[in-house]
Amino acid sequence: MLDLDPFDALALSLHHNPGVFALLVGSGLSRAADIPTGWDITVELVRRLAATRG
């Protein structure tokens, strides 16, 4: 068995298995990219509902 650096092993695994891995990131990345988080969407829906009810 080859003794690979963990980073190299991950890179090889990602390359040879496309579509197998998922990257999970926190909402901080979404906010930095101006993508609404789940909470932002909930707040917007509540605002719209409140606007329709006066």
Secondary structure, DSSP 4 states (H G I P E B T S, - for coil): -----HHHHHHHHHHHSTTS------HHHHHHTTPPPHHHHHHHHHHHHHHHH-
